Amino acid sequence: MLDKLGAQGVLGAVLVLAGLGIVAYNAPIVAVGLFVVLLGLTILVRRGLRAGMEMMGMA
């Protein structure tokens, strides 16, 4: 999986996790809300990309 993400993808994931960690340290409830929002956005983006690839016949 890491080879598919590349260096920028890994860096992005580390930054997101670090940001959530900082927020969780100060406000755990807010961190849970941010996590749920990020999870939802991830699901939407994955589905949107898959739909776009299917429309082009690539999936």
C-alpha positions in Angstrom: 0.0 0.0 0.0 2.8 2.4 0.8 4.3 2.0 -2.7 1.0 3.2 -4.2 0.8 6.3 -2.0 4.3 7.6 -2.7 6.3 9.9 -0.6 3.7 12.7 -0.7 0.9 10.4 0.3 2.8 9.1 3.2 3.7 12.6 4.3 0.1 13.7 4.0 -1.1 10.8 6.1 1.5 11.5 8.8 0.5 15.2 8.9 -3.2 14.3 9.2 -2.4 11.9 12.0 -0.1 14.4 13.8 -2.8 17.1 13.5 -5.4 14.8 15.0 -3.0 13.9 17.8 -2.5 17.5 18.6 -6.2 18.2 18.7 -6.9 15.0 20.7 -4.4 16.1 23.3 -6.2 19.4 23.8 -9.8 18.4 23.0 -10.6 14.7 22.6 -14.3 15.2 21.7 -13.3 17.6 18.9 -10.7 15.2 17.6 -13.3 12.4 17.4 -15.5 14.8 15.3 -12.7 15.7 13.0 -11.8 12.0 12.6 -15.4 11.2 11.6 -15.4 14.1 9.1 -12.1 13.0 7.6 -13.3 9.5 7.3 -16.5 10.6 5.5 -14.5 12.8 3.1 -12.2 9.9 2.4 -15.1 7.6 1.5 -16.6 10.3 -0.7 -13.4 10.9 -2.6 -12.7 7.2 -3.1 -16.2 6.7 -4.5 -16.0 9.7 -6.7 -12.7 8.7 -8.1 -13.9 5.1 -8.7 -17.1 6.4 -10.5 -15.0 8.7 -12.7 -12.7 5.8 -13.6 -15.6 3.6 -14.4 -17.1 6.3 -16.7 -13.8 6.3 -18.6 -13.7 2.5 -18.7 -10.6 2.3 -16.5 -12.0 0.3 -13.6 
